[in-house]
């Protein structure tokens, strides 16, 4: 009778020993310039007493200064699948991102078991992206003066030649 009662309790209330996933990042601060590629590395560890099942890791970029962030511009593959982890096992996850906006951002990884509502997030990586000058005004003034003068001389020479041959 006790065995039957125990089986019913386990069927109605499954064991709550579950996998606990922690996410750590390799750095707390990264600096770069617009256009530069940055590598974000994290470690996912099963700190629980049971296997996790398949895991899904997702990278997020949040602006800290009202700059619009389109995650697809920063990385083509923000989501990665991880195999199940046994108790104490860990997996490394790496993302290459391209800094497409100047500003200050927090980048963090979120890991959730496939089909589960619980999730684990890493501490944020503080990312500072400096703008980059794409045009240099050095040497522009001589060209801005010389090109119209040369064009004027060429037009004068062509007109004179046409007038002399007519």
MOGI-V250099 format. One record per pair of residues at least 6 apart in sequence whose C-alpha atoms are under 6 Angstrom apart, sorted by the first residue. I is the first residue (numbers start at 1). J is the second residue. D is the distance in whole Angstrom. If there is no record, write none. Layout:
BEGIN
I & J & D
I & J & D
END
This chain:
BEGIN
18 & 50 & 6
19 & 48 & 4
19 & 49 & 6
19 & 50 & 5
19 & 51 & 6
19 & 52 & 5
20 & 46 & 6
20 & 47 & 5
20 & 48 & 4
21 & 45 & 6
21 & 46 & 5
21 & 47 & 6
22 & 44 & 6
22 & 45 & 5
23 & 43 & 6
23 & 44 & 5
23 & 122 & 5
24 & 42 & 5
24 & 43 & 5
24 & 122 & 5
25 & 41 & 6
25 & 42 & 4
26 & 41 & 6
26 & 42 & 6
28 & 125 & 5
29 & 125 & 5
29 & 126 & 5
29 & 127 & 6
30 & 127 & 5
31 & 127 & 6
31 & 128 & 5
31 & 129 & 6
32 & 129 & 5
33 & 129 & 5
33 & 130 & 5
33 & 131 & 6
34 & 99 & 5
34 & 100 & 5
34 & 101 & 6
34 & 102 & 6
34 & 131 & 6
35 & 98 & 6
35 & 99 & 5
35 & 100 & 6
36 & 98 & 6
36 & 99 & 6
37 & 97 & 6
37 & 98 & 4
38 & 96 & 6
38 & 97 & 5
39 & 95 & 6
39 & 96 & 5
40 & 94 & 6
40 & 95 & 5
41 & 93 & 6
41 & 94 & 4
42 & 92 & 6
42 & 93 & 5
43 & 91 & 6
43 & 92 & 5
44 & 90 & 5
44 & 91 & 5
45 & 89 & 6
45 & 90 & 4
46 & 87 & 5
46 & 88 & 5
46 & 89 & 6
47 & 88 & 5
48 & 87 & 6
49 & 87 & 5
50 & 87 & 6
51 & 85 & 6
51 & 86 & 4
51 & 87 & 6
52 & 84 & 5
52 & 85 & 5
53 & 84 & 4
54 & 83 & 5
54 & 84 & 4
54 & 114 & 6
55 & 81 & 6
55 & 82 & 5
55 & 112 & 6
55 & 113 & 4
55 & 114 & 5
56 & 80 & 6
56 & 81 & 5
56 & 82 & 6
56 & 111 & 6
56 & 112 & 5
57 & 79 & 6
57 & 80 & 5
57 & 110 & 6
57 & 111 & 4
58 & 78 & 6
58 & 79 & 4
58 & 109 & 6
58 & 110 & 5
59 & 78 & 5
59 & 108 & 6
59 & 109 & 5
60 & 107 & 6
60 & 108 & 5
61 & 106 & 6
61 & 107 & 5
62 & 105 & 6
62 & 106 & 5
63 & 105 & 4
64 & 104 & 5
64 & 105 & 5
74 & 97 & 5
74 & 98 & 5
75 & 97 & 5
102 & 129 & 5
102 & 130 & 5
102 & 131 & 5
103 & 128 & 6
103 & 129 & 5
104 & 127 & 6
104 & 128 & 5
105 & 127 & 5
106 & 124 & 5
106 & 125 & 5
106 & 126 & 5
106 & 127 & 6
107 & 124 & 5
107 & 125 & 5
108 & 122 & 6
108 & 124 & 5
109 & 121 & 6
109 & 122 & 5
110 & 120 & 6
110 & 121 & 4
111 & 119 & 6
111 & 120 & 5
112 & 119 & 4
END
